[in-house]
Amino acid sequence: MKLYRTLTLTSAMALVTAGPAFADLTAEQVLADQIAQMEIYGLEVATIDQSRSGDVLTVEGLEASMTTPEGTFAMTMGGATFTEQGDGTVVVTYPAEIPLTIKFDSEGEEFEFLMGITQEGMQTVGSGIPEDIRYDYTSDEFKVEVVEFLSPEEATELDMTIEISMSGLTGFMELSGNTVRDYASQFNIEAVSLLLDGDVPEEEGDINVALEVADIAVEYAGKMAAQDFMNSFAQAVQAGNETKGKITHGAMRYGIKGDGPEGAFEGDFTVGSGDLDFSLDKSGLDYGGTNRDMTMTFGGSMIPFPPMTLTMAESSGRFAMPVVPSPEEEQGFAMSLSMVDLVLDPFLWSMFDPGGALPRDPATIVLDLEGQGILTEDIFDPNAAEQMTAAPGQLNAITLNELRMTIAGAELTGDGDFTFNNEGGMPVPSGVVNMMLVGGNGLLDTLVGMGLVPEEQAMGARMMMGLFARPGDGEDTLVSTIEVQEDGSVLANGQRIR
């Protein structure tokens, strides 16, 4: 829920500070449209010192506020000029410095901070008609260089520097319709960076965080409808909102350093490229992405070993689930993750295998699941969650599309299907899972020879493998078919074991 509020707030701010435009438009129509894009989330918006001189409409500032059962929110930001070009377009330009103040007040506790924003070459061109507007925008550089905490008192005492920079922005957004507006947007950013440097009073230490991302490309489209800022995902979708998009990026680096009473630490994480796909509509939430050519280095005096480096060719994950309750309709969900060609630092290997007995081939882990179920409650609504006394739905089926684990010369693979009987309240599974292990006995022999696994434990493991598995076609290959029947009995390769 907090994530959703943050996303909607960020979207509202972005539309005002970087929104673009197109059409046979007046300056007032462009201003009204940008205000309407904030009001669609339930914000009350007003201009500060609005005036016109010839073809130029000037707005000195903007105020936005909202009252919710949890408290109040208020935002004040610098303004812009809206210049009619005489060709049906309106150019929106922004001052070199754009102050932004945000204030929260929840249950008597106040939180307020000031952001100092500077920009170069930030411009929006609007065209079209009020019901069908296109915003084209460009920005040479956009920086947040000052973040000053005004309240609470403990926040004002923080010794912290935050800098955010974005350069080389180009893109557009198209909006059409009235009550429910269709939108489509694409933009590219040459580089984004973030720097956080400050003290940690409770830990009597300091921390430094740096993030750099290059060659960002974003495209998304969907529908935008009026909603309460406090709406859950389900309520927003039911109001008519939906979105689908993709983000790609080039080289990325994340670094962190810290120092405290227990010593110093540092970590560095780099990625060659990556992508992220997302969607939210009546079919549910779907979110997943991939990073490629990853390198992770960590060390420091608080870690009892030398700096180490791990590399990975690819890492990916996906999560999908329903968000709109439908007590009578079955809906799908999915989860997957993978780590491909993970290479451990030689020092890690030497800690438990100094003689090099184990194969040091890259490791891979892949898990891919999907299933069907029924969602009966809005799990993203905090009010519903507080009153929930039972499970918010039921599990009907799970399919294991792929299981693959490769490490130290052994490989385990599998797939399977299960359905669940929910008549008794608790889901009772029935189905089949197929597994194959290649190189398992060889790995076990090596571990025994290294002294990492006692012989009696290895014997027990072999007895278990003999109970659940049978020899496969290849050398050192075991296969197993485990079947769970509706009456609760379990078969391993056709033999009943329970």
C-alpha positions in Angstrom: 0.0 0.0 0.0 2.8 2.4 0.9 4.5 1.5 -2.4 1.4 2.3 -4.3 1.0 5.7 -2.6 4.6 6.5 -3.4 4.2 5.5 -7.0 1.1 7.7 -7.5 2.7 10.6 -5.8 5.8 10.3 -7.9 3.7 10.1 -11.1 1.8 13.2 -10.1 5.0 15.2 -9.4 6.6 14.0 -12.6 3.7 15.1 -14.7 3.9 18.6 -13.3 7.7 19.0 -13.4 8.5 17.2 -16.7 5.2 16.9 -18.5 5.1 17.6 -22.3 2.3 18.8 -24.6 0.8 19.1 -28.2 -2.3 20.7 -30.0 -4.4 23.8 -30.8 -4.1 24.8 -27.2 -4.1 27.9 -25.1 -1.7 28.3 -22.2 -4.6 28.0 -19.7 -5.7 24.7 -21.2 -2.3 23.2 -20.8 -2.1 24.4 -17.2 -5.5 23.1 -16.5 -4.6 19.7 -18.0 -1.5 19.3 -15.9 -3.5 20.3 -12.8 -6.2 17.8 -13.7 -3.5 15.0 -13.9 -2.7 15.7 -10.2 -6.4 16.0 -9.2 -7.2 12.6 -10.7 -5.4 11.2 -7.6 -7.6 13.1 -5.2 -5.2 16.1 -4.7 -6.6 19.6 -4.3 -4.4 21.8 -6.5 -4.2 25.6 -6.6 -1.8 28.0 -8.5 0.2 30.8 -6.7 0.2 34.2 -8.4 -1.1 33.4 -11.8 -0.9 36.2 -14.4 -0.9 36.7 -18.2 1.1 39.1 -20.3 0.4 38.8 -24.0 1.0 35.3 -25.2 2.7 34.3 -21.9 0.9 32.8 -18.9 3.1 32.9 -15.7 2.5 30.7 -12.6 4.8 31.5 -9.7 4.0 28.3 -7.9 1.7 25.4 -7.3 0.1 24.0 -4.1 -1.3 20.5 -3.7 -2.9 19.1 -0.6 -4.9 16.1 0.6 -6.6 15.0 3.8 -7.0 11.3 4.5 -8.0 9.3 7.6 -4.3 8.9 8.3 -3.4 12.6 8.2 -2.7 15.4 5.8 -0.3 15.8 2.9 0.8 19.2 1.4 3.2 20.0 -1.4 4.4 23.4 -2.6 6.6 23.8 -5.7 8.0 26.4 -8.0 6.1 27.5 -11.1 6.6 27.8 -14.8 5.7 30.0 -17.9 3.3 28.8 -20.6 4.0 30.5 -23.9 1.6 30.3 -26.9 3.7 29.9 -30.1 1.0 31.0 -32.6 1.0 27.6 -34.3 -1.3 25.9 -31.9 1.4 24.7 -29.6 2.3 25.9 -26.1 5.9 25.8 -24.7 6.3 25.3 -21.0 9.6 26.4 -19.5 10.9 26.2 -16.0 13.1 28.4 -13.9 16.7 27.4 -13.3 15.9 26.8 -9.6 12.7 25.0 -8.6 12.0 24.8 -4.8 9.9 22.0 -3.6 8.5 21.6 -0.1 6.7 18.4 1.1 4.9 18.1 4.4 3.2 15.1 6.1 1.1 15.2 9.3 0.0 11.9 10.6 -1.6 11.4 14.0 0.0 14.5 15.3 3.5 13.7 14.1 4.8 16.1 11.5 7.4 15.4 8.8 8.6 18.2 6.5 11.5 18.6 4.1 12.7 21.1 1.4 14.3 20.0 -1.9 16.4 22.4 -3.9 16.0 21.5 -7.6 18.1 23.0 -10.4 17.7 22.4 -14.1 19.1 23.3 -17.5 17.2 23.2 -20.8 14.1 21.6 -19.4 11.2 22.4 -21.7 7.8 21.0 -22.5 5.9 21.5 -25.8 2.2 20.9 -25.8 0.0 20.3 -28.8 -3.4 18.9 -29.8 -6.7 19.7 -28.3 -7.8 19.6 -24.6 -9.3 16.1 -25.1 -6.3 14.8 -27.0 -3.0 16.2 -25.9 0.6 15.3 -26.6 3.5 16.4 -24.4 7.0 16.4 -25.9 9.7 17.1 -23.4 13.5 17.6 -23.2 15.9 18.3 -20.4 19.7 18.7 -20.5 20.1 18.3 -16.8 17.9 18.0 -13.8 19.4 17.9 -10.3 18.3 17.6 -6.7 21.2 19.1 -4.8 19.7 20.2 -1.5 17.5 18.2 0.8 16.8 20.0 4.1 14.7 18.4 6.8 12.6 20.9 8.6 10.8 18.6 11.0 10.7 16.5 13.2 13.6 17.8 15.3 15.6 14.6 15.2 15.6 14.8 11.4 16.9 18.3 11.3 20.0 17.1 13.2 20.9 14.6 10.5 24.2 15.3 8.9 23.4 14.0 5.4 24.0 15.0 1.8 21.7 13.7 -0.9 22.3 14.4 -4.6 20.2 13.2 -7.5 21.0 13.9 -11.1 19.4 13.1 -14.4 20.8 14.1 -17.8 19.8 13.9 -21.5 16.1 13.4 -21.1 13.9 13.2 -24.2 10.4 11.8 -24.6 6.7 12.3 -25.0 3.3 11.5 -23.4 0.0 11.3 -25.2 -3.3 11.7 -23.4 -6.8 11.4 -24.8 -10.3 11.1 -23.3 -12.1 12.8 -20.5 -13.4 10.7 -17.5 -11.1 7.8 -18.3 -8.0 8.9 -20.2 -5.9 6.7 -22.4 -2.2 7.4 -22.2 1.0 6.3 -23.9 4.6 7.5 -23.1 8.1 6.8 -24.2 11.3 8.5 -23.0 15.0 8.0 -22.9 17.5 9.2 -20.3 21.3 9.2 -20.9 22.3 8.9 -17.3 20.9 8.9 -13.7 23.0 9.1 -10.6 22.3 9.2 -6.8 24.6 10.0 -4.0 23.9 9.7 -0.3 26.6 10.6 2.2 26.0 11.1 5.9 26.4 10.1 9.5 24.3 7.4 11.3 23.9 8.8 14.9 22.6 5.6 16.5 25.5 3.6 15.1 28.2 6.3 15.7 29.3 5.8 12.1 28.8 7.0 8.6 27.5 5.6 5.3 28.0 6.4 1.7 25.7 5.1 -1.1 26.2 5.8 -4.8 24.1 4.7 -7.8 24.8 5.2 -11.5 22.6 4.0 -14.3 23.2 4.7 -18.1 21.0 4.5 -21.2 17.6 4.2 -19.7 14.6 3.7 -22.0 11.0 3.6 -20.7 7.7 2.9 -22.5 4.3 2.5 -20.9 0.7 2.8 -21.8 -2.7 2.4 -20.1 -5.8 4.1 -18.8 -6.0 6.8 -16.1 -9.2 7.3 -14.1 -10.2 9.4 -11.1 -9.4 7.7 -7.9 -8.7 8.2 -4.2 -5.0 8.6 -3.4 -5.5 6.0 -0.7 -7.0 3.4 -3.0 -5.5 -0.1 -3.1 -4.4 -1.8 -6.3 -7.8 -3.5 -6.6 -9.8 -0.3 -6.1 -7.6 1.6 -8.6 -8.1 -1.0 -11.2 -11.9 -1.2 -10.6 -12.0 2.6 -11.0 -10.6 2.1 -14.5 -6.9 2.4 -14.1 -4.4 0.1 -15.8 -0.9 0.3 -17.0 1.7 -1.8 -18.9 5.2 -1.0 -19.8 8.9 -1.9 -20.0 12.1 -0.3 -18.8 15.6 -1.2 -20.2 18.9 0.1 -19.0 22.6 -0.1 -19.8 25.5 -0.2 -17.4 24.6 0.2 -13.8 26.7 0.5 -10.7 25.7 0.5 -7.0 28.2 1.0 -4.3 28.0 1.3 -0.5 30.6 2.1 2.1 30.2 2.4 5.8 32.2 2.7 9.0 31.1 2.1 12.6 32.1 0.7 16.0 32.3 -2.8 14.6 34.5 -1.8 11.7 34.2 -0.8 8.1 32.5 -2.5 5.2 32.1 -1.9 1.5 30.3 -3.4 -1.4 30.2 -2.8 -5.1 27.6 -4.2 -7.5 27.7 -3.7 -11.3 25.4 -4.8 -14.1 26.1 -4.8 -17.8 22.4 -4.3 -18.8 18.9 -5.1 -17.7 15.2 -4.8 -18.3 12.0 -4.8 -16.3 8.4 -5.5 -17.5 5.4 -4.5 -15.5 1.6 -4.5 -15.8 -1.4 -3.8 -13.5 -4.9 -4.4 -14.7 -8.0 -6.5 -13.9 -6.0 -9.7 -14.7 -3.6 -8.8 -11.8 -0.1 -7.5 -11.0 2.8 -8.8 -13.1 6.3 -7.7 -12.4 9.6 -9.1 -13.6 13.0 -8.4 -15.0 16.5 -9.6 -15.9 20.0 -8.4 -15.1 23.0 -9.5 -17.2 26.8 -9.6 -16.7 26.8 -9.0 -12.9 29.8 -8.5 -10.6 29.5 -8.3 -6.8 32.5 -7.4 -4.6 32.4 -7.0 -0.9 34.8 -6.6 2.0 35.9 -4.5 4.9 37.3 -4.9 8.4 34.0 -6.0 9.8 34.0 -9.0 7.5 36.4 -11.7 8.7 38.0 -12.5 5.3 39.6 -10.6 2.4 37.6 -8.8 -0.2 35.8 -11.3 -2.5 34.2 -11.1 -5.9 31.3 -13.1 -7.3 30.1 -12.9 -10.9 26.9 -14.0 -12.6 26.0 -14.2 -16.3 22.3 -13.5 -15.7 19.8 -13.1 -12.9 16.1 -12.8 -13.4 12.8 -13.0 -11.5 9.1 -12.6 -12.0 6.1 -12.3 -9.7 2.4 -12.3 -10.8 -0.7 -12.4 -8.8 -4.4 -11.3 -8.9 -5.3 -8.1 -7.1 -9.1 -7.9 -7.7 -11.1 -10.3 -5.5 -13.3 -12.7 -7.5 -14.8 -15.3 -5.1 -16.4 -17.2 -8.0 -13.6 -16.9 -10.6 -10.3 -18.8 -10.7 -7.3 -16.5 -11.4 -3.6 -17.3 -12.2 -0.4 -16.5 -10.3 3.3 -17.1 -11.1 6.7 -16.9 -9.6 10.1 -17.5 -11.1 13.7 -16.8 -10.3 17.0 -17.8 -11.8 20.7 -17.3 -11.2 22.7 -18.5 -14.2 26.5 -19.2 -14.2 27.3 -18.0 -10.7 31.1 -18.0 -10.2 32.3 -17.9 -6.6 35.5 -16.2 -5.5 38.4 -18.7 -5.3 38.9 -17.7 -1.6 35.4 -19.1 -0.8 36.2 -22.4 -2.5 39.5 -22.6 -0.7 37.8 -22.2 2.7 36.1 -25.7 2.4 37.9 -27.3 -0.6 41.6 -26.2 -0.4 42.7 -29.3 -2.4 40.4 -28.5 -5.4 38.6 -31.8 -5.1 35.2 -30.4 -6.2 34.5 -29.2 -9.8 34.4 -25.4 -9.8 32.1 -25.0 -12.7 29.6 -22.1 -12.6 26.5 -22.8 -10.6 22.9 -22.3 -11.9 19.6 -22.2 -10.0 16.3 -22.0 -11.9 12.8 -22.2 -10.3 9.6 -21.6 -12.4 6.2 -22.0 -10.8 2.7 -21.1 -11.8 -0.8 -21.9 -10.6 -4.5 -21.2 -10.2 -6.4 -20.0 -7.2 -9.3 -17.9 -6.0 -8.8 -14.5 -4.3 -11.7 -13.6 -2.0 -10.3 -10.5 -0.2 -8.5 -7.3 -1.2 -5.2 -8.0 0.4 -3.8 -4.6 -0.4 -6.6 -2.7 1.4 -5.3 -2.1 5.0 -8.9 -1.9 6.3 -9.7 -5.3 4.9 -6.4 -6.8 6.1 -7.1 -5.7 9.7 -10.5 -7.4 9.7 -9.3 -10.6 8.0 -9.9 -13.7 10.1 -9.3 -16.4 7.6 -7.2 -17.0 4.5 -8.0 -14.5 1.8 -8.6 -17.2 -0.8 -7.8 -20.7 -1.8 -5.1 -22.6 -3.7 -6.4 -24.7 -6.6 -3.4 -25.8 -8.6 0.4 -25.5 -8.9 2.6 -26.4 -11.8 6.3 -26.7 -11.5 7.4 -25.8 -15.0 11.1 -26.1 -14.2 13.5 -26.8 -11.4 17.2 -26.8 -12.2 20.1 -26.8 -9.8 23.7 -27.2 -11.1 26.6 -27.0 -8.6 29.9 -28.8 -8.0 29.5 -31.2 -10.9 25.9 -32.4 -10.0 22.6 -31.4 -11.6 19.1 -31.7 -10.2 16.1 -31.1 -12.6 12.4 -31.5 -12.1 8.9 -30.6 -13.2 5.4 -31.5 -11.9 1.7 -30.7 -11.5 -0.5 -30.6 -8.4 -4.2 -29.9 -7.8 -5.7 -29.1 -4.4 -9.0 -30.3 -2.9 -10.4 -27.5 -0.7 -13.6 -29.2 0.5 -12.3 -29.9 4.0 -11.0 -26.4 4.6 -7.3 -27.2 4.3 -6.0 -27.7 0.7 -5.2 -31.4 0.1 -2.7 -32.0 -2.8 -2.7 -34.6 -5.5 -0.4 -34.8 -8.4 3.0 -35.9 -9.8 6.5 -34.5 -9.6 9.3 -35.9 -11.8 13.0 -35.5 -10.7 16.3 -36.4 -12.2 19.7 -36.2 -10.4 23.0 -36.5 -12.4 26.3 -36.8 -10.7 24.8 -37.0 -7.2 26.6 -40.1 -6.0 29.9 -38.8 -7.4 29.5 -35.5 -5.4 28.6 -37.4 -2.3 31.7 -39.6 -2.6 33.9 -36.5 -3.0 32.3 -34.9 0.1 33.0 -38.0 2.1 36.6 -38.2 0.9 37.1 -34.5 1.9 35.7 -35.3 5.4 32.8 -32.8 5.0 30.2 -35.6 5.2 30.6 -38.5 7.6 30.4 -42.0 6.0 27.3 -43.0 8.1 25.4 -39.9 6.9 26.4 -40.6 3.3 25.0 -44.2 3.8 21.7 -42.8 5.1 21.5 -40.5 2.1 22.1 -43.3 -0.3 19.4 -45.4 1.4 17.0 -42.5 0.9 17.9 -42.1 -2.7 17.4 -45.9 -3.2 13.9 -45.6 -1.6 12.8 -42.6 -3.8 14.8 -43.1 -7.0 15.8 -45.6 -9.6 18.8 -45.7 -11.9 18.4 -43.7 -15.1 19.8 -44.2 -18.6 23.1 -42.3 -18.1 26.1 -42.8 -15.8 25.5 -41.7 -12.2 21.9 -40.8 -13.0 18.9 -41.3 -10.8 15.3 -40.6 -11.7 12.2 -40.4 -9.5 8.5 -40.0 -10.1 6.6 -39.1 -6.9 2.8 -39.3 -7.0 0.5 -38.0 -4.3 -3.0 -39.5 -4.7 -6.3 -38.0 -3.6 -6.6 -40.4 -0.7 -3.3 -39.2 0.8 -1.2 -42.1 -0.3 2.3 -41.5 -1.8 3.9 -43.5 -4.5 7.6 -43.4 -5.5 8.2 -44.9 -9.0 4.9 -46.8 -8.6 5.7 -48.3 -5.2 3.6 -47.1 -2.3 5.7 -45.5 0.5 2.8 -44.1 2.5 
